[in-house]
């Protein structure tokens, strides 16, 4: 039994949904189908999720929502019409949206979650209706009925293992199950959404709970590539990689797969295959527990921008017990997560995603570090990018860091920070954001130019 998930571009139109139906019927083992909300049909198009966010914002401001509501309904109406479905499904979707608009607004976050989740939920209802229309035995299943349990506020949304036993029963249900991604319910019945891209998480959770033989994640590319194809010309395809490698690359900017989605599959050792809805015969990229990394210690290079560095200097810092804990506690109290903490004997840098900072928070953090930690120097710099080399074989390769540093120097730019985790699966270079693309091309040339396909 396989679980397959289809992303937003895969279910953005009637034409795409017909492709989904063909893919599902081509393999009888594809039993659980997880779907996203309709995505973009063309580059200037709007995702249904973005339309829903705007709809919720208008409602929360107490403004008229008729125009925004009609835009959402029209997207579903067009799909239903082109799939030759009756207007009944559109009426069901409209009624659901109007009920969600009337939801309690006392908690704006939960109100927003409730409306955002309708994108996946209503698309699952529509796709299940289409499957039935063409003669398939198909059933829409709500995550609440299935038992997909998540944490309560104010905790970050994560699935609870307590729901696995109920989710496992999906395996025994007859026919094809169409399941909406992106959201679950707390034990008291409150709807909460995962982060954007969270349908990947739903698919992985269901694959793990049902002990599927394979989790297929259908998107709009043939495979995962060794570097961003919008920056590097014709990067080589990766045919096999490990869970840990994909996790590192997804975290560092590979948008093809949600970076939290691998954990459920990893824990149950369910292999994952990234495939293309528009070219389903392409083999795709397999994500597995282990691979032969002797020939290619580096599997991929990723880059992500939008970072800031908090630099703290204090003489004899290394002899001061609890300095690091107190520094990170200040960030915790300011509700700011951190990414990396490279350090020296008298200084430490904390890498932070800039989106968590405001001018007011920056000033307060600098003041607190100076006053509470008696630091000699504290400053914040923005506009950094993190370039990440990833590969399970890196720990066994000699001279790899020197090769990378040489390639960056050859590109004519300087390195602001280097960090390697204890697992030695990734090597991170902090650089100025303006140099990101130049460095990415230089590193790709150094490590991949002579390869055809990674194995």
Buried (B, 14 or more C-beta within 10 A) or exposed (E): BBBBBBBBBBBBBBEBBBBBBEBBBEEEEBBBBBBBBBBBBEEEBBBBBBBBBBBBBBBBEEEEBEEBBEBBBEBBBBBBEEBEBEEEBBEBBBEBBEEBBEBEBEEEEBBBBBBBBBBBBBBBBBBBBBBBBEEBEBBBBEBBEBBBBBBEEEEEBBBBEEBBEBBBEBBEBEEBBBBBBBBBBBEEEBBBBBEEBBBBBBBBBBBBBBEBEBBBBBBBBBBBBBBBEEBBEEBBBBBBBBBBBBBBBBBBBBEBBBBBBBBBBBEBEBBBBBBBBBEBEEEBBBBBEEBEBEEBBBBBBBBBBBBBBBBBBBEEBEEEEEBBEBBBEBBEEBEBEBBBBBBEEBBBBBBBBBEBBEEEBBEEBBEBBBEEBEBEEBEBEEEBBBBBBBBBBBBEBEEBBEBBBEBBEEBEBEBBBBBBEEEBBBBBBBBBBEBBBBBBBBBBBBBBEEEEEBE
